[in-house]
């Protein structure tokens, strides 16, 4: 049976719902059962974790698929961001009152912790990464801001791709198998500018303090497509026959005769940078030796 990889990009809940449509297509085409490895970022991780935890339902009867998909659709309709925004003033006041207390108390009154709590309540419960199934193998990707490196939460723990100047990335594998799935997805989907950085401590992931210094994480700044994880999977045996990249990124907008102020210029520069990163990502991933197929809308007028 062919073995396929599936990369699910970031892009908020737009990405979550887009990827759900791709998964439905793969199921109807009898291809979903051939997916053995999944890498996800941000909105893609929201779906990916639910997909893998409910794999038998998604690959089962049409009724089972619809029931599993409805749980995800219900959560998207819940509008978690507005729920969080409405509670920010109250939580900020509580943090102020607890400013002399332990820092860990204040962390529980942050937007990130609220997001994690909603994931836990509505989608993943208190399940840890070691409870993920062996297949398909899931990599929940996040950016380690402390080191500027790509990280991956998997069934076996946490993989950190340490950056080394002039040399290939060095992978460190930590046995962080007690990391909750809700925490991993929250770190993967903490969109910069809206959510603050997600601090993760050793005891959050079942490690001792000497094994893991506290570090901060955010979503797909390093890789918003989810394809870089497959560079580390190029030597698996038997190899993957191909990688399907479900890209739900917003199309790049061409501006004409538009005045941009100071903030607008900064945002526009960031948009251009992100678009260039998107264009170059398949080039880097091509070194892994697997065929790559994109399921995406055109990102610019020049990409058809």
N, C-alpha and C positions, 0 to 999 in steps of 0.2 A: 504494500500500500504506500502511495506517495506520502512524504512528510513535508508539511508546509509550515512556514513561520508567518505570524501575523503581527504587524506593528500598528498600534492605535495611537494616533497623534493627540496633541492637546488642542484646546479650543473651547473650553468651558462646556456647558450643557449642550451647546450646539454640537460639539464633538461627540458627546455621549450618545445623543440621539442619532447622529449620522452613522456612528459605528454600529449602533443597534440595527440600522437598516442594512449595513454591510454584512453583519452576522446573519441576519435573516436571509439575505441573498445566498451566502455561502451554504446555509442549511438547505435551502430549496434546491441548490445545485449539487447537493450531496458532497460538498467539499469541507464542511465544518468539522466533520469527524477526522479529517486528515491533518488538521492543525495540531501540531505537537508542541509548539513554542510560541508564546505571546509576550510581546514587550509593549508597555503602555506608559503614557504620560498624561498627567493632568486629567482633563475630561475623559480621556481614553481609559485611565486607570479606574475611574468610577464604574465604567461598564466592565472592564476586564476582570476586576476582582469578583464582581457579581456573576459574570459569565463562568469563570473557573469554579467558583464555589457551587454553582448550580449547573455544572456541565451536563449531567445526565438529563436534566429537564430541558436545557437548550437544544440538546441533540436527540431528544425523545420525540414524543408525538406532537402534532401541531397544537393540541390543547395544552400540553406541558410547556411548550415554548411560549405560547401566548400568556400563560399564567406567570412565568418567570419574567417575561418582558414587561408585563403590567406592573410588577413591583418596582421596576426601574422607572417606568413612565410616571407612576404615582409619586415617586420621590422627586422627579423633575418638576412636576406640577406643584409640589410642596413649596417651591421657591425658597430654597434654603438661604440664599444670600440676603433676601429681604428680612427673613426671620432673624438673621444675625444682626443686620443693621439696626433693626428696631430695638435690640437688646444692648447695643453698644453703650448708650449713655448710662444705663443702670450698672452695667459691668464696670465701666470706667470709674463710677463713683465708689463701687465696692473695692476696686483696686486701690483707690486713693485712701480709703479707710484702712486698708491692710498694708500700707506702704512700709510699716515697721515690722511686719510679719515675714515669715520665710518666703523667699522668691518663688518657690514651687506653688505656694498658695495663690500668688498673683497670676502665675501662668495658667491656672485653672479658670481664670476670669478673662481670658483673651478670646479673640475671634477664632484663632486656630483651634483652641480647645472646644469651642462651641461647634465648629465644623466637624471635628472628630467625633463629638458626642452625637451629632445628627447622623453621621455615617453609621455609628455603632447602633443607634436606636432603630434606624429604618432599613439598613442594608446588610451589615456584616456581623452584628452582634459583637461579642467579645472574643471572637475567633482570632487566633494568632497565625502567623505565616506558616508555622510548621503544620497547620491543619489544611493547608492548600494541597490539592491532589498532586501526585507525581506527574500526571499528564492531563491536560497540557501544562507544560512548565511555564510558570508566569514570572515575569520580571517587571516589578512596579518601579519605574524610574523616577528619580528626583535629582535635583542639583544640590550638591554639597557646597554651600556658599562659603564655608570656612576655608575650603581648599580649592574652590573653583573646579570641582571634579564631578563626574557622573557617578551616581550611586544606584544600586539596584536592590530592592527588597525581594527576596525569593524564599522558597520553601526551606532552604538550608540556612538562611540568615541574611546578612547584609554584605554586598559586594561593593567595595569602593575602588574606583579606577583612579589611583593616585597619578597626578600629572608629573612627568619627568622631562625636563628640558632636553630636546634632541634625542630622546629615547621613547620607545613605546610605553604606553600607560602600564603601570604596575598594578595588578589586581590584588587587593587584600580581601580575604574572605573571613568575615566574623560570624561566629555561631549565634547570631542574634535571632534565634528561632522563636523567642517569646514576644517579639514585636507584634503588637496587635495590627490586624489588617486595616482597621479604621485609622490608625496612626500613619501607616505607610501611605494610604491613599490621601490622607490629609496633607502629608508632606509633599506628595506628588502633585496635588492640585491647589496648593497655596499660591494663587496668582499674585505676582508682585504688583504692588500699587494698591491692591485691595486688601490682601491678607499680609500680615507681617511675616517675617521669617519664622520657621517652625524650629524651636530648640528641641533637640533630642539628647537625653542623658543616658548613661549606661544602664541605669535600672529601668528605663523605659523599654529597653529591648532585651532584658534578661542577661546583661553583662555586668561585670565588676568595674568599678571606677578606673582601675588601672588598665583595663582592656580597651576602653573606648572613652576618649575625652569628649566632653559635651560639645556638640557642633550644631550648626543651623542649616536648615534645608528650605528649598523653595521648589517651584514646579519646573517646567521644561526649558529653563533658560539655556542649559547646555545642549539639550537635544529635544526639540519639541515635536519631532516626528516619531521618536521611539525606535529608530533604526540602528543606532550605534550599539545597542546591546548585542546585535547579531554578529558584530565583529568578533565577539568573544565566543560565539557559538559556531565558528567556521570549522572547527576540528571535531565536532561531535560525530559519532558513528552509530548508525548510518547518517550521512549528511542530509541537510534539508535540500529539497529539490527546488525550492523557490520561496520568496518572501513577498507577501501581499502587504502593501502599506496603505492603510486607510487614513487619508489626509483630510481633515476637516478644517484646516486653517482658512481664515477669511481671505477672499481674493484681494490682491494688492490694488489699491485705488490710484488711478492716474489723475493728478490734479492739474487744472488749467486755470491760469489767471486768478489764483487764490492767494490772498495775503495771509502770511503766517506770522504770528507774534512770537515772542520768546518761547513760550510754552509750546506753541504749535510747531515751531522749528525743531524743538527737542523731540517731540512726539514723532514728527515726520522722519527725522534722522533715525530714530529707533525702528520705525516701520520699514525703512529701507534696509537697515541692518538685518532685521529679522527675515526679510524677503531674500536677501543674499545668502543668509545661512540656510534657508530652505532650499535654494537652488543648488548649493554646494553639498548638502547632506548626502544625496544619492551617490555623488562622486566618491566621497570617503567610504561609504558603505560598500561600493562596488568592489573594494579590495577584498572583501570577505569571500568573494568567489561565488555567491549565490545570485540567481536571477531575481530581479526586483520588479514588481508590478505595482503601479500606483492606481489607487481608486480615489480620485480627487477631482474637484472643480479646477478649472484653470486659475492660477494664482495671479497672472498678469496678462495683458493683451498679447504679450510676446510668447506665451506658453500655451500651445494648443494641443 
